[in-house]
Amino acid sequence: MIAFLKGKKISVKPTKVIVDVNGVGYEVAIPLSTYEKISSVATIELYIAMIVRENSIALYGFSSEEEKQMFAILTSIPGIGPSIAISILSSMSPHYITNAVKAENIFAFTTIPGIGKSKSEKIIFELKRKLRKLEGTTQHPATTFPDRQDAIDALVSLGFDEKLAISTISSIITSNPDCDLETIIRLSLKQLSQ
């Protein structure tokens, strides 16, 4: 797995760059934000997301670890492929994306080709959960159960309403504070099927 490339820039366009790393040329797709940072320098460093498919291997490069993480989060949303994720990151910084999601700004994403109102709503819904998980339990380590968000995500992916999943899991954690993730999910499913 390629995670990082540092080398000489052979050619660059707003959507891709060819990097020479010790005599091997790598073609890497990039967002506009990365293009702006690397277009005027000879030696470049890129954080790489590598996507392997049945008939292709594609590299996506970013000037910051933060952009790479946001790309990974975006491509984990059903219906959002690498091209749309790159388009989003070409138009919006990770910080702007996070703020748009927190503010539930549906129209922030509709300016991107291929994203209408319903897809924008889906992106915001999915990102809200994923960004909450990313922020993790660092803010309130003593009061937050570390597996809580994983359990909520598991129930939502099984088709349960998020609010119902949150209240069910919260009550189970309160009455069984020493449970592991598997037990929490099992007890939640049992309670929800009654």
Backbone bond lengths (Angstrom), bond angles and torsions (degrees), N, CA, C in turn:
res aa  C-N    CA-C-N  psi(-1)  N-CA   C-N-CA  omega(-1)  CA-C   N-CA-C  phi
1 M - - - 1.469 - - 1.525 109.43 -
2 I 1.321 116.25 127.35 1.471 121.14 177.87 1.528 107.61 -89.56
3 A 1.339 116.54 123.94 1.459 120.71 -178.39 1.525 112.38 -112.61
4 F 1.335 116.95 -21.31 1.459 120.84 -174.30 1.522 109.26 -156.00
5 L 1.325 117.26 140.04 1.468 121.84 175.77 1.520 109.64 -129.71
6 K 1.336 115.66 136.16 1.463 120.88 173.96 1.512 106.94 -133.12
7 G 1.325 116.42 123.98 1.458 118.58 -178.81 1.513 112.84 -174.18
8 K 1.336 114.41 -169.51 1.461 122.10 -177.66 1.529 109.46 -86.05
9 K 1.306 115.00 134.50 1.473 120.26 178.93 1.530 108.36 -78.23
10 I 1.326 116.58 121.24 1.467 121.45 178.77 1.522 110.28 -88.47
11 S 1.324 116.01 -50.21 1.473 120.85 175.60 1.515 108.55 -151.34
12 V 1.321 115.28 153.91 1.468 119.06 -179.53 1.521 110.29 -143.29
13 K 1.323 115.87 139.70 1.467 124.52 173.92 1.528 106.16 -129.85
14 P 1.328 118.10 165.83 1.478 118.60 -179.31 1.528 114.24 -58.06
15 T 1.351 117.84 -21.34 1.463 119.92 -177.39 1.528 114.16 -109.78
16 K 1.355 117.66 -13.72 1.466 118.31 -179.51 1.522 112.77 -156.61
17 V 1.327 114.10 159.80 1.463 121.06 179.47 1.530 108.73 -137.92
18 I 1.328 116.38 147.92 1.468 120.17 171.84 1.522 107.00 -110.77
19 V 1.331 115.21 123.20 1.459 122.15 -177.36 1.517 109.58 -112.38
20 D 1.340 116.19 130.90 1.467 121.92 175.66 1.523 108.20 -94.34
21 V 1.332 115.75 111.34 1.467 120.95 176.99 1.527 107.16 -112.89
22 N 1.330 116.02 103.90 1.477 122.11 -179.15 1.529 113.14 50.96
23 G 1.342 116.36 45.25 1.460 120.28 175.98 1.515 115.68 88.24
24 V 1.350 117.67 -2.82 1.466 121.07 177.71 1.532 107.53 -109.15
25 G 1.342 115.99 126.15 1.468 119.87 -179.49 1.517 111.72 -93.25
26 Y 1.323 116.57 122.60 1.470 121.98 178.62 1.523 109.04 -107.84
27 E 1.344 116.39 127.56 1.467 120.54 174.05 1.521 107.65 -92.11
28 V 1.326 115.18 123.88 1.464 120.55 -173.83 1.528 109.88 -127.20
29 A 1.332 116.93 126.62 1.469 121.83 174.03 1.523 108.35 -76.07
30 I 1.334 116.61 138.56 1.466 120.87 -176.86 1.530 111.18 -136.05
31 P 1.349 117.21 154.62 1.462 119.47 171.84 1.530 109.25 -82.58
32 L 1.320 116.97 165.07 1.469 122.07 179.76 1.526 112.77 -57.81
33 S 1.322 116.60 -36.56 1.471 121.16 -179.20 1.533 110.80 -59.41
34 T 1.340 116.67 -39.23 1.461 121.15 178.82 1.521 110.01 -72.49
35 Y 1.329 115.84 -40.60 1.477 120.52 178.23 1.529 110.44 -55.75
36 E 1.326 116.61 -44.92 1.468 121.41 -179.19 1.529 111.56 -60.88
37 K 1.331 116.68 -33.67 1.467 120.05 -178.43 1.522 113.15 -80.86
38 I 1.334 117.57 -29.98 1.472 119.42 -174.39 1.532 114.55 -103.95
39 S 1.337 117.51 -8.94 1.471 119.88 -172.98 1.527 113.70 -62.67
40 S 1.331 117.78 -27.83 1.468 119.12 -175.83 1.532 114.41 -105.90
41 V 1.341 117.54 8.84 1.475 119.47 179.36 1.533 110.84 -115.72
42 A 1.343 116.17 153.52 1.474 120.63 -176.88 1.530 112.14 -87.28
43 T 1.343 116.58 -41.07 1.470 120.91 179.28 1.518 108.22 -104.82
44 I 1.330 115.68 129.76 1.464 118.76 -176.20 1.529 112.09 -124.63
45 E 1.317 114.19 154.84 1.474 122.08 176.08 1.521 107.09 -125.35
46 L 1.326 115.85 128.06 1.463 120.20 -178.73 1.517 111.45 -130.22
47 Y 1.329 116.17 136.57 1.465 121.87 169.69 1.523 105.74 -82.86
48 I 1.315 116.92 128.85 1.463 121.05 -170.72 1.528 112.55 -111.24
49 A 1.341 114.20 134.80 1.468 121.59 167.92 1.525 104.92 -109.04
50 M 1.314 116.28 123.85 1.467 120.75 -177.03 1.523 108.61 -108.51
51 I 1.331 115.89 124.56 1.465 119.72 179.85 1.524 108.97 -115.44
52 V 1.333 115.17 117.63 1.466 121.40 -178.32 1.520 108.43 -104.05
53 R 1.329 115.13 123.84 1.469 120.54 176.06 1.513 108.04 -118.43
54 E 1.319 116.02 175.76 1.461 121.91 -178.14 1.531 112.92 -52.83
55 N 1.328 115.77 -42.90 1.468 119.13 -175.17 1.527 114.18 -119.53
56 S 1.334 117.83 13.99 1.469 119.20 179.25 1.525 112.81 -159.21
57 I 1.338 113.66 156.48 1.463 121.30 171.92 1.521 105.47 -125.54
58 A 1.322 117.73 122.56 1.467 121.18 -178.61 1.525 110.26 -121.14
59 L 1.335 115.01 140.96 1.459 121.48 177.48 1.521 109.30 -110.63
60 Y 1.329 115.90 135.38 1.462 122.41 177.67 1.521 106.95 -122.57
61 G 1.334 116.16 125.88 1.468 119.95 -173.99 1.513 113.45 -114.22
62 F 1.338 114.54 147.59 1.468 121.27 -177.33 1.517 110.06 -139.48
63 S 1.326 115.41 147.39 1.461 119.59 -178.77 1.523 112.46 -79.13
64 S 1.340 117.33 -12.47 1.479 119.78 178.58 1.525 110.88 -138.12
65 E 1.313 114.30 153.88 1.470 121.64 177.35 1.529 109.84 -63.09
66 E 1.332 115.56 -34.55 1.464 121.85 -179.03 1.541 111.02 -61.55
67 E 1.356 115.79 -43.73 1.471 119.94 178.15 1.527 110.91 -64.67
68 K 1.319 116.19 -40.22 1.471 120.33 179.43 1.533 110.32 -62.38
69 Q 1.334 116.61 -42.80 1.469 120.82 179.00 1.528 110.92 -63.38
70 M 1.337 116.44 -42.26 1.468 120.03 -179.93 1.533 110.28 -65.53
71 F 1.342 117.19 -37.43 1.475 121.83 176.66 1.528 109.61 -60.10
72 A 1.340 116.52 -45.11 1.471 121.34 179.80 1.524 110.91 -62.22
73 I 1.343 116.63 -40.73 1.465 120.73 179.09 1.532 110.25 -66.08
74 L 1.332 116.20 -45.56 1.468 120.48 -178.98 1.520 111.71 -61.94
75 T 1.344 117.18 -44.10 1.473 119.72 -177.76 1.525 112.69 -73.73
76 S 1.338 117.12 -10.66 1.466 119.31 176.21 1.533 111.20 -83.09
77 I 1.343 116.76 -8.08 1.467 121.20 178.17 1.527 108.26 -81.92
78 P 1.340 118.40 126.58 1.470 120.05 178.44 1.530 111.52 -55.82
79 G 1.326 116.44 130.95 1.458 120.65 179.24 1.521 114.44 91.61
80 I 1.338 116.98 -6.74 1.470 120.65 177.20 1.527 108.18 -109.10
81 G 1.318 114.97 105.56 1.460 120.62 179.15 1.516 111.06 -90.11
82 P 1.341 117.22 177.86 1.460 121.48 -179.55 1.528 114.06 -57.17
83 S 1.360 117.41 -38.36 1.482 119.39 -177.66 1.520 111.61 -64.56
84 I 1.351 116.07 -43.32 1.476 119.06 179.78 1.528 109.69 -68.19
85 A 1.337 116.77 -39.42 1.473 120.62 178.86 1.529 110.62 -60.97
86 I 1.341 116.34 -41.99 1.475 120.88 178.08 1.534 109.63 -65.22
87 S 1.337 117.00 -39.81 1.479 120.62 177.93 1.526 111.16 -62.30
88 I 1.337 115.76 -41.00 1.474 119.89 178.94 1.526 109.66 -63.30
89 L 1.338 116.50 -46.63 1.465 120.09 -178.61 1.528 112.62 -70.96
90 S 1.337 117.17 -19.59 1.468 120.70 175.19 1.524 110.48 -74.19
91 S 1.339 115.67 -27.40 1.467 120.56 -177.46 1.518 113.93 -99.56
92 M 1.338 116.69 -25.80 1.458 120.61 -173.04 1.528 110.92 -136.35
93 S 1.321 116.45 138.76 1.469 119.94 175.50 1.529 108.57 -77.78
94 P 1.362 118.61 158.67 1.469 119.73 176.99 1.531 112.77 -54.24
95 H 1.342 115.88 -37.05 1.468 120.72 179.60 1.535 110.48 -64.77
96 Y 1.336 116.43 -42.89 1.467 121.46 179.23 1.531 110.19 -65.01
97 I 1.349 116.09 -41.41 1.473 120.83 178.82 1.529 109.62 -59.41
98 T 1.333 116.16 -47.53 1.467 121.90 -179.30 1.526 110.54 -59.20
99 N 1.340 116.61 -44.97 1.469 120.27 179.79 1.524 111.82 -65.96
100 A 1.344 116.47 -39.29 1.474 120.48 178.86 1.523 110.57 -63.14
101 V 1.327 116.27 -38.93 1.472 121.53 179.57 1.526 109.75 -67.86
102 K 1.339 117.05 -45.99 1.469 120.63 -179.60 1.522 111.45 -62.48
103 A 1.348 116.33 -35.84 1.465 121.00 -179.67 1.535 112.12 -85.76
104 E 1.348 116.00 -2.22 1.473 122.41 -175.75 1.529 111.54 52.38
105 N 1.338 114.95 43.95 1.464 122.52 -179.73 1.530 109.55 -82.03
106 I 1.320 116.51 86.90 1.467 122.83 -176.16 1.528 111.37 -59.28
107 F 1.331 116.45 -37.05 1.463 119.99 -174.10 1.533 112.94 -76.52
108 A 1.326 117.96 -11.54 1.469 120.48 178.30 1.528 111.18 -61.02
109 F 1.339 116.98 -35.55 1.460 121.14 -176.59 1.531 113.32 -90.66
110 T 1.347 117.17 -17.57 1.465 119.81 -174.97 1.529 113.27 -72.32
111 T 1.337 117.52 -11.12 1.475 120.62 177.39 1.531 111.14 -76.60
112 I 1.331 116.64 -12.49 1.468 121.12 -178.17 1.525 109.54 -88.30
113 P 1.353 117.50 130.06 1.471 120.05 -179.98 1.527 111.74 -56.00
114 G 1.333 115.79 134.41 1.461 120.29 178.90 1.520 114.01 92.13
115 I 1.340 116.31 -3.91 1.468 119.60 179.68 1.529 109.21 -118.30
116 G 1.336 114.87 112.08 1.461 120.90 176.33 1.525 109.84 -97.34
117 K 1.326 116.30 -171.58 1.470 121.20 -176.89 1.531 111.70 -62.17
118 S 1.339 117.50 -43.84 1.471 119.33 -176.37 1.536 111.38 -68.92
119 K 1.339 116.63 -38.97 1.470 119.23 178.32 1.533 110.20 -68.29
120 S 1.323 116.06 -35.92 1.462 121.01 177.59 1.536 110.49 -63.04
121 E 1.339 116.13 -42.47 1.473 120.70 177.63 1.521 110.65 -61.59
122 K 1.338 115.65 -40.98 1.466 120.97 179.44 1.538 110.47 -64.30
123 I 1.340 116.45 -43.49 1.471 121.08 179.34 1.524 109.88 -59.75
124 I 1.339 116.49 -46.71 1.467 120.46 -179.04 1.524 110.96 -63.09
125 F 1.343 116.57 -43.26 1.469 120.66 179.59 1.533 110.33 -60.18
126 E 1.342 116.11 -49.10 1.472 120.82 -177.77 1.532 111.45 -67.50
127 L 1.345 116.66 -43.81 1.463 120.14 -178.14 1.521 111.81 -65.49
128 K 1.324 116.48 -33.58 1.465 119.98 179.82 1.527 110.28 -57.70
129 R 1.345 115.05 -45.23 1.466 119.81 -179.92 1.524 111.26 -70.18
130 K 1.331 116.14 -43.05 1.460 120.47 -175.90 1.531 112.13 -70.02
131 L 1.341 116.72 -39.02 1.464 119.78 179.30 1.522 110.77 -70.10
132 R 1.338 116.47 -34.07 1.463 120.56 177.03 1.527 109.26 -63.09
133 K 1.332 114.57 -40.60 1.464 120.25 179.20 1.527 110.24 -67.35
134 L 1.334 116.89 -38.91 1.461 121.93 -179.84 1.516 110.60 -64.50
135 E 1.355 115.90 -43.19 1.458 119.79 177.83 1.528 109.25 -62.61
136 G 1.331 114.12 -26.03 1.467 121.49 170.40 1.507 114.26 64.40
137 T 1.310 113.28 -150.51 1.460 119.86 -174.34 1.516 110.85 -109.14
138 T 1.332 117.36 16.96 1.466 120.56 -175.25 1.525 112.46 -67.67
139 Q 1.343 117.39 -28.56 1.462 118.84 -176.34 1.530 112.29 -72.86
140 H 1.344 117.00 -36.73 1.464 120.53 -177.84 1.527 110.07 -133.87
141 P 1.339 118.33 65.08 1.452 119.23 -174.83 1.518 115.00 -61.05
142 A 1.322 117.51 -30.76 1.456 119.30 -176.51 1.527 112.54 -77.35
143 T 1.344 116.18 -29.86 1.461 118.38 -174.31 1.526 113.28 -102.60
144 T 1.315 118.41 -7.70 1.461 120.41 -176.03 1.511 110.98 -108.80
145 F 1.318 115.76 132.05 1.457 121.36 177.16 1.526 108.62 -78.29
146 P 1.343 119.03 123.67 1.469 120.86 -172.05 1.521 115.70 -60.64
147 D 1.362 118.15 -31.02 1.468 120.34 -177.96 1.524 113.06 -90.99
148 R 1.320 117.04 0.89 1.466 121.15 -174.21 1.533 111.85 -57.66
149 Q 1.353 117.36 -50.50 1.459 119.90 -176.61 1.530 111.78 -66.65
150 D 1.341 116.85 -36.04 1.474 120.32 177.17 1.526 110.33 -62.21
151 A 1.325 116.09 -40.36 1.462 121.16 179.77 1.534 110.40 -66.65
152 I 1.337 116.37 -42.07 1.472 120.85 178.22 1.532 109.70 -61.78
153 D 1.336 116.24 -46.58 1.474 121.00 179.15 1.523 111.65 -58.88
154 A 1.337 115.62 -40.06 1.474 120.15 -179.75 1.523 110.85 -63.47
155 L 1.329 117.32 -44.31 1.469 120.88 -179.41 1.527 111.83 -68.06
156 V 1.336 116.17 -40.08 1.471 120.05 179.12 1.527 109.69 -64.61
157 S 1.334 116.79 -40.09 1.475 119.80 179.30 1.532 111.72 -66.98
158 L 1.339 116.28 -21.52 1.465 120.38 176.50 1.541 112.02 -85.93
159 G 1.342 115.17 -0.96 1.462 118.83 174.85 1.521 115.78 104.33
160 F 1.345 117.35 1.79 1.470 119.51 179.89 1.529 110.19 -80.87
161 D 1.330 115.82 150.62 1.458 122.44 177.71 1.528 108.84 -64.09
162 E 1.353 116.67 137.56 1.468 120.40 -175.75 1.528 112.42 -61.66
163 K 1.343 117.90 -43.71 1.477 120.81 -179.30 1.523 110.68 -62.59
164 L 1.334 116.42 -40.79 1.464 121.37 178.63 1.529 110.23 -65.72
165 A 1.335 116.13 -41.32 1.470 121.42 178.81 1.530 110.68 -62.25
166 I 1.336 116.24 -43.84 1.477 121.22 -179.36 1.525 110.61 -61.90
167 S 1.353 117.07 -47.50 1.469 119.42 -177.39 1.525 111.51 -67.45
168 T 1.349 117.08 -38.47 1.470 120.67 179.44 1.522 110.90 -64.61
169 I 1.324 115.99 -48.16 1.472 120.84 -178.16 1.526 110.75 -65.46
170 S 1.335 116.66 -40.20 1.478 119.81 178.74 1.524 111.37 -59.97
171 S 1.349 116.77 -42.52 1.471 118.87 -179.06 1.527 111.26 -69.10
172 I 1.344 116.91 -34.82 1.469 120.08 179.06 1.530 110.79 -68.95
173 I 1.335 116.63 -42.29 1.473 120.45 179.22 1.527 110.57 -64.56
174 T 1.342 116.86 -38.53 1.471 120.99 179.27 1.529 110.92 -62.13
175 S 1.351 116.33 -42.82 1.470 118.87 -177.84 1.537 113.41 -86.47
176 N 1.355 116.98 -17.69 1.479 120.78 178.44 1.535 110.15 -133.90
177 P 1.345 117.56 70.30 1.472 119.97 -173.32 1.537 115.10 -64.06
178 D 1.338 118.04 -18.79 1.469 120.14 -177.27 1.532 113.92 -96.37
179 C 1.323 116.89 7.97 1.477 120.59 -178.24 1.514 112.20 -68.69
180 D 1.346 115.27 147.39 1.466 119.02 171.71 1.529 108.39 -89.62
181 L 1.338 115.99 173.77 1.465 122.24 -175.35 1.528 112.11 -56.47
182 E 1.322 116.81 -46.80 1.470 121.99 -177.64 1.528 111.25 -59.41
183 T 1.329 116.04 -43.80 1.468 121.36 -179.33 1.528 110.96 -66.03
184 I 1.339 116.01 -41.00 1.475 120.23 179.21 1.532 109.80 -59.95
185 I 1.341 116.23 -46.40 1.476 120.20 -179.09 1.525 110.13 -63.97
186 R 1.355 116.67 -43.80 1.471 120.75 -179.34 1.529 110.77 -61.40
187 L 1.345 116.93 -46.81 1.467 121.16 -179.80 1.529 111.49 -65.38
188 S 1.346 115.92 -37.16 1.472 120.38 178.27 1.516 110.84 -63.99
189 L 1.327 116.03 -45.89 1.473 120.50 179.67 1.530 110.34 -61.76
190 K 1.334 116.07 -40.17 1.458 120.63 178.98 1.530 110.43 -62.31
191 Q 1.320 115.27 -45.01 1.473 120.80 -178.78 1.530 110.85 -67.66
192 L 1.331 117.36 -40.06 1.459 121.03 -178.46 1.536 113.39 -72.47
193 S 1.327 116.45 -22.88 1.471 118.61 -178.56 1.528 112.51 -88.48
194 Q 1.332 117.20 -2.96 1.475 120.41 -179.46 1.524 111.28 -75.71
